[in-house]
């Protein structure tokens, strides 16, 4: 990274306005997951709906002044993405050995990945505000079909699925080990313990959903069948097909709600 890029990132992070906008991104992410969790629970109970982020944005669009809310969500999510991008640029090695450099690049990749995810969600929110009505499952199948048509596409799709699966496992581990405490100043007392419980449940539930998405992409890569691929909605449908499926899907939906509330608290207590 050039000094000019790093200086720009430091200047951005020192801005109070930028920090406030980035914190609003956590709240926006919480609202999206709250709606997502509600949709998943409804689907588990027999209702119809797209149980993914696109479905959540579409639900907002149907509400009074929903387009205005979508633009606010877009601004917050993109700002949070830019914050993570700045964190990726400013990532430092905790030492001077090879292990320290590996940790620095691991952090840089992690922050860069989160930057891409939140920026994409912000763009999706803006697109829905402008009238788009995307379908997450069709998009996942279409992207998978496109990847499988190129040379080595099955390997690429398999690696994407592996990456998402590893991301899901990391969420589960963060939930069990409560390592999210490193990113949030949890207040003391029963109130803080309640936030911790929400974080544990939420991270594990989201991790489970991501692992299933990774498995679906892996199966699509092995069978060369893009219709097997899917996003969060596909993961919910996979759970519903299992024994006690509605209970399992409902539990994941409740976990998303817990994660949503945790994100709302994170908007206040995140270390930034």
Backbone torsions as a table, in degrees:
resi	resn	phi	psi	omega
1	UNK	NA	137.4	177.8
2	UNK	-76.4	157.7	179.9
3	UNK	-62.3	-34.3	-178.9
4	UNK	-64.5	-41.2	179.2
5	UNK	-66.1	-43.4	179.6
6	UNK	-65.1	-39.7	178.1
7	UNK	-63.6	-39.1	178.3
8	UNK	-64.3	-40.3	178.9
9	UNK	-65.6	-41.5	178.9
10	UNK	-65.1	-41.3	178.9
11	UNK	-62.2	-41.7	179.6
12	UNK	-63.5	-45.8	-177.6
13	UNK	-68.0	-23.4	179.1
14	UNK	-82.2	-7.9	-179.3
15	UNK	-78.8	124.9	178.8
16	UNK	-64.2	-40.5	-178.9
17	UNK	-62.6	-43.2	179.9
18	UNK	-64.6	-39.2	179.8
19	UNK	-64.7	-40.1	178.4
20	UNK	-64.3	-43.3	179.1
21	UNK	-63.7	-39.6	179.1
22	UNK	-65.4	-40.1	177.0
23	UNK	-63.4	-36.6	177.8
24	UNK	-64.3	-24.9	176.9
25	UNK	-65.4	-36.6	175.9
26	UNK	-64.1	-40.6	177.9
27	UNK	-64.5	-40.7	177.9
28	UNK	-62.6	-42.7	177.6
29	UNK	-62.4	-36.3	177.1
30	UNK	-64.2	-43.3	179.6
31	UNK	-63.2	-41.9	179.4
32	UNK	-61.6	-44.7	-179.4
33	UNK	-70.6	-28.8	176.1
34	UNK	-64.4	-46.6	177.6
35	UNK	-66.8	-39.9	178.9
36	UNK	-60.7	-45.8	179.0
37	UNK	-62.5	-40.4	179.0
38	UNK	-63.5	-41.8	178.8
39	UNK	-64.6	-43.2	179.6
40	UNK	-60.6	-43.3	178.8
41	UNK	-63.2	-42.2	178.8
42	UNK	-62.3	-42.0	178.5
43	UNK	-64.9	-38.9	178.4
44	UNK	-62.8	-29.2	179.5
45	UNK	-86.8	0.0	175.6
46	UNK	112.0	-2.8	179.6
47	UNK	-78.3	167.1	176.8
48	UNK	-103.9	148.0	178.9
49	UNK	167.6	161.8	177.1
50	UNK	-91.5	106.0	-175.4
51	UNK	-85.8	66.0	176.3
52	UNK	-151.8	-178.4	-176.7
53	UNK	-63.3	-36.6	178.5
54	UNK	-61.9	-40.1	177.3
55	UNK	-64.1	-37.3	178.7
56	UNK	-66.1	-43.7	178.9
57	UNK	-64.6	-38.4	178.9
58	UNK	-64.8	-38.5	177.5
59	UNK	-62.6	-39.1	177.8
60	UNK	-65.2	-40.4	-178.3
61	UNK	-60.8	-29.3	-177.9
62	UNK	-80.0	-13.8	-178.7
63	UNK	-80.8	157.6	175.7
64	UNK	-57.9	133.9	-177.4
65	UNK	58.7	24.4	-179.3
66	UNK	-61.4	-34.5	-178.9
67	UNK	-63.8	-36.1	178.5
68	UNK	-67.2	-41.7	178.1
69	UNK	-62.7	-38.3	179.6
70	UNK	-64.1	-38.5	178.1
71	UNK	-67.1	-38.0	177.1
72	UNK	-64.9	-41.7	177.0
73	UNK	-62.5	-42.0	-179.2
74	UNK	-60.9	-44.3	-179.4
75	UNK	-62.6	-46.7	-179.3
76	UNK	-64.0	-43.0	-177.9
77	UNK	-68.2	-41.4	178.1
78	UNK	-66.0	-40.1	177.9
79	UNK	-61.4	-41.5	177.9
80	UNK	-65.5	-37.8	176.2
81	UNK	-61.8	-42.2	178.7
82	UNK	-66.4	-34.5	176.7
83	UNK	-62.4	-46.3	178.3
84	UNK	-64.6	-33.9	176.9
85	UNK	-63.6	-41.4	177.2
86	UNK	-64.0	-39.1	177.8
87	UNK	-63.3	-37.4	178.3
88	UNK	-65.1	-41.3	-179.3
89	UNK	-65.9	-38.1	-174.6
90	UNK	-92.9	6.9	179.8
91	UNK	-57.7	135.8	-177.6
92	UNK	-121.2	150.5	175.7
93	UNK	-80.7	133.3	-179.6
94	UNK	-73.2	2.3	-179.6
95	UNK	-166.2	-162.2	-177.9
96	UNK	-120.4	8.8	179.8
97	UNK	-93.5	177.8	-177.9
98	UNK	-63.4	-39.2	180.0
99	UNK	-61.3	-40.9	179.4
100	UNK	-64.0	-41.3	178.2
101	UNK	-64.3	-38.3	178.5
102	UNK	-63.4	-41.8	178.4
103	UNK	-64.7	-38.2	178.6
104	UNK	-63.0	-45.4	-179.6
105	UNK	-71.3	-31.0	174.3
106	UNK	-63.4	-43.3	177.7
107	UNK	-65.5	-40.0	-179.4
108	UNK	-64.0	-41.6	178.4
109	UNK	-66.3	-41.9	179.6
110	UNK	-62.0	-48.4	-179.8
111	UNK	-66.1	-39.1	178.2
112	UNK	-64.4	-38.6	177.0
113	UNK	-63.6	-43.0	177.9
114	UNK	-65.6	-36.7	176.8
115	UNK	-59.2	-44.6	-179.7
116	UNK	-64.7	-42.3	-178.2
117	UNK	-63.4	-49.2	-176.5
118	UNK	-69.5	-37.1	177.0
119	UNK	-63.9	-40.0	178.7
120	UNK	-64.1	-42.5	178.0
121	UNK	-63.5	-39.3	178.0
122	UNK	-63.3	-43.1	177.7
123	UNK	-64.2	-39.4	178.2
124	UNK	-62.9	-41.5	178.0
125	UNK	-62.2	-43.4	178.7
126	UNK	-64.8	-38.6	179.7
127	UNK	-63.1	-42.2	178.3
128	UNK	-66.1	-36.7	177.6
129	UNK	-62.5	-30.7	-180.0
130	UNK	-85.3	-1.0	175.7
131	UNK	115.6	-7.0	179.4
132	UNK	-68.8	148.3	176.9
133	UNK	-131.3	73.1	-175.9
134	UNK	-71.2	153.9	175.4
135	UNK	-116.8	114.6	-175.4
136	UNK	-59.3	-41.2	-178.6
137	UNK	-67.9	-43.8	178.6
138	UNK	-64.1	-36.5	178.7
139	UNK	-65.6	-42.4	179.7
140	UNK	-64.4	-43.0	179.2
141	UNK	-67.0	-40.3	179.2
142	UNK	-64.5	-43.3	178.6
143	UNK	-64.2	-41.9	179.2
144	UNK	-63.9	-40.8	179.0
145	UNK	-62.2	-41.3	179.1
146	UNK	-65.3	-41.0	179.4
147	UNK	-65.5	-40.3	-176.8
148	UNK	-69.8	-16.4	-178.9
149	UNK	-81.5	-16.0	-178.4
150	UNK	-94.6	161.5	-179.9
151	UNK	-63.6	129.1	-178.9
152	UNK	76.2	11.0	-176.4
153	UNK	-61.1	-36.6	-179.1
154	UNK	-64.2	-35.0	178.0
155	UNK	-68.1	-43.8	179.0
156	UNK	-61.2	-46.5	-179.9
157	UNK	-63.2	-39.7	177.4
158	UNK	-62.8	-39.3	178.7
159	UNK	-67.8	-37.3	176.3
160	UNK	-62.1	-45.9	177.7
161	UNK	-61.2	-40.3	178.3
162	UNK	-63.0	-42.9	179.7
163	UNK	-62.1	-43.1	178.7
164	UNK	-66.3	-39.8	178.2
165	UNK	-62.7	-42.7	177.7
166	UNK	-63.8	-39.3	175.9
167	UNK	-60.1	-41.4	177.8
168	UNK	-63.2	-42.6	178.6
169	UNK	-62.2	-39.7	179.2
170	UNK	-63.1	-36.7	176.4
171	UNK	-63.4	-44.3	-179.7
172	UNK	-62.5	-44.0	179.2
173	UNK	-63.4	-42.8	177.9
174	UNK	-60.2	-36.6	178.1
175	UNK	-67.3	-48.4	-178.8
176	UNK	-65.3	-42.6	-177.2
177	UNK	-86.1	-7.3	-178.2
178	UNK	56.8	33.4	-178.1
179	UNK	-71.7	-9.0	175.1
180	UNK	-65.6	-13.5	175.9
181	UNK	-59.5	-25.0	-179.6
182	UNK	-69.1	-20.7	-176.4
183	UNK	-106.2	-6.7	-175.7
184	UNK	-134.8	134.8	175.6
185	UNK	-85.2	89.3	-178.1
186	UNK	-69.9	126.0	178.7
187	UNK	-68.5	155.3	-178.6
188	UNK	-74.6	167.2	174.5
189	UNK	85.5	-173.2	-178.1
190	UNK	-58.4	-34.5	179.5
191	UNK	-60.9	-46.0	178.5
192	UNK	-65.2	-36.9	178.1
193	UNK	-64.3	-36.1	177.7
194	UNK	-64.7	-41.2	177.6
195	UNK	-63.3	-39.4	179.2
196	UNK	-62.7	-43.0	178.8
197	UNK	-61.3	-43.2	178.0
198	UNK	-60.5	-41.4	179.2
199	UNK	-64.8	-44.2	-179.9
200	UNK	-60.1	-51.7	-178.7
201	UNK	-63.3	-44.1	-176.9
202	UNK	-66.4	-45.0	-179.4
203	UNK	-65.1	-40.3	-179.9
204	UNK	-66.2	-44.1	-179.7
205	UNK	-62.4	-44.7	-180.0
206	UNK	-66.5	-37.3	178.2
207	UNK	-61.9	-42.0	178.6
208	UNK	-60.4	-44.8	-180.0
209	UNK	-62.0	-42.2	-179.7
210	UNK	-67.2	-37.6	177.4
211	UNK	-61.4	-41.5	179.1
212	UNK	-65.1	-40.4	176.8
213	UNK	-60.1	-43.0	178.1
214	UNK	-61.5	-40.3	178.3
215	UNK	-64.5	-42.1	179.2
216	UNK	-61.0	-41.6	178.4
217	UNK	-67.8	-37.4	177.6
218	UNK	-63.8	-42.1	177.8
219	UNK	-63.6	-41.3	178.4
220	UNK	-62.0	-37.8	-180.0
221	UNK	-68.2	-38.6	-178.0
222	UNK	-74.8	-41.7	-176.5
223	UNK	-88.2	-7.9	-176.8
224	UNK	58.6	33.0	-179.0
225	UNK	-117.7	99.9	-176.9
226	UNK	-63.8	-22.9	-179.7
227	UNK	-69.4	-15.3	176.9
228	UNK	-75.6	-26.2	-178.0
229	UNK	-68.4	159.1	178.8
230	UNK	-173.8	166.7	176.7
231	UNK	-101.4	-145.0	-179.7
232	UNK	-61.5	-40.4	178.6
233	UNK	-60.9	-40.9	176.9
234	UNK	-63.3	-37.0	177.8
235	UNK	-64.6	-40.3	178.4
236	UNK	-65.3	-42.5	178.7
237	UNK	-63.9	-35.6	177.1
238	UNK	-64.6	-39.3	177.9
239	UNK	-66.5	-40.3	-178.2
240	UNK	-64.2	-25.0	-179.4
241	UNK	-78.4	-9.8	-178.6
242	UNK	-86.8	165.8	171.5
243	UNK	-61.4	135.7	-174.5
244	UNK	60.0	27.4	-177.4
245	UNK	-54.3	-48.6	179.4
246	UNK	-58.8	-36.3	177.4
247	UNK	-66.7	-41.9	180.0
248	UNK	-65.7	-45.2	179.4
249	UNK	-64.4	-40.4	177.9
250	UNK	-62.7	-37.8	178.7
251	UNK	-65.2	-41.1	177.4
252	UNK	-64.6	-40.9	177.3
253	UNK	-60.7	-43.0	177.3
254	UNK	-63.3	-36.3	176.9
255	UNK	-63.9	-38.9	176.4
256	UNK	-62.5	-39.1	177.6
257	UNK	-63.6	-42.9	177.6
258	UNK	-61.0	-43.3	178.8
259	UNK	-63.4	-36.4	179.0
260	UNK	-62.2	-47.0	-180.0
261	UNK	-64.4	-38.8	177.1
262	UNK	-60.1	-42.9	179.5
263	UNK	-62.1	-36.6	177.9
264	UNK	-63.5	-41.8	175.5
265	UNK	-68.9	-34.2	-180.0
266	UNK	-63.4	-31.4	177.3
267	UNK	-58.3	-30.3	179.0
268	UNK	-89.4	-39.4	-169.2
269	UNK	-107.7	2.5	-179.1
270	UNK	-62.4	142.4	175.7
271	UNK	-81.4	114.0	-176.4
272	UNK	-137.0	NA	NA
